[in-house]
Amino acid sequence: MISLKQIELIYHNAPTLPISNYTSRNEFFPFFITHLQEYFKDRGKSLYIEEPFLEGETAQSQVITVVVDENLLGQFYYLVDEYSLEVSLFFYSEEFSHKYFLLEHELIEEIPFHTYYFWLGSLYAICESYEEDRKHKKKKKRRR
C-alpha cells in the first residue's frame, strides 16, 4: 500500500493523478482509514477504530466508529451502489449533529490526489474544532 508520505509527494508534484492508480473501489475504505490514522499520528493524535474491518469482508456498505485521544469522533459510512458502481463516503458526529460528505455518488476512478489529501486535512481540522467545543463546554459547566 502507498504510504502517507508518498501521497504527500504526489499531492505536491502531481495532484491531478487519480487515486484509482493505487486502490480499487473495494479496497478504498481501508486505504482511506489507514491514511487517516497516519495523518493523525503524524500530528500527535491517536485515532482508534472501535469497529475494525472484518477480514475478508465483502459487504458493499461499511460503517466504523472512530475515537481520537479517547474522545468519540464519530462514524464513517462507506456505501457502494451495486448498479452504478458509484460510492458515497461520509462522516457523522452525533454529539455535534454534523454530517460531512467526502464523496456523494462518485466514481473512485475520478478522485484526484489533491481532493483525497484535502479530506485528510479537513477531517483533522474538524476534530480540532470538536476539541475546542468540548473545552468550551467544560468551561461553561465549571462557571455555573
C-alpha positions, -999 to +999 in steps of 0.1 A: +000+000+000+011+035-007+022+054+024+010+088+035+045+103+028+042+091-008+007+106-010+021+139+002+048+138-026+021+130-052+000+158-038+027+184-043+041+171-076+012+156-095-021+165-077-044+155-106-031+119-106-062+097-098-062+078-066-075+047-086-039+041-097-033+029-062-066+014-049-098-002-061-134+006-052-135-024-028-102-015-011-107+022-009-123+024+025-095+006+044-070+025+023-085+058+034-089+049+071-052+037+072-041+071+058-064+090+082-047+071+111-013+080+098-023+117+093-035+120+129-005+101+143+019+124+125+002+153+143+004+137+177-031+123+180-042+087+184-070+077+160-085+044+171-111+023+151-136+008+175-152-014+149-123-026+127-127-041+093-135-078+093-110-099+074-124-110+041-154-086+045-171-081+011-201-061+022-208-032-001-217-009+028-194-004+058-197+016+090-169+021+115-167+041+147-136+063+153-122+076+185-095+102+188-075+105+220-102+087+239-130+110+226-156+098+202-150+115+168-179+099+150-188+072+124-176+068+088-201+054+063-189+039+030-216+029+006-213+014-029-241+013-053-240-021-069-256-010-102-239+023-110-207+015-090-208+050-076-196+054-040-206+076-011-184+083+019-194+105+048-185+112+083-212+117+110-208+130+146-239+125+167-225+147+195-222+177+172-251+167+148-226+171+119-227+151+086-198+157+063-198+142+028-165+134+013-180+115-017-216+116-028-224+093-057-190+095-073-166+071-090-133+062-073-116+064-108-123+101-108-109+111-074-076+131-078-049+131-051-054+168-042-090+161-032-081+130-013-053+147+007-076+177+013-101+153+030-074+141+055-066+177+065-103+187+067-111+158+090-082+167+112-095+203+113-130+191+122-115+170+151-096+201+163-128+222+163-147+195+182-119+195+208-123+233+212-160+230+215-156+203+242-132+225+261-156+255+258-185+234+271-164+222+301-155+258+310-192+268+309-201+239+332-174+250+357-186+286+357-221+276+368 
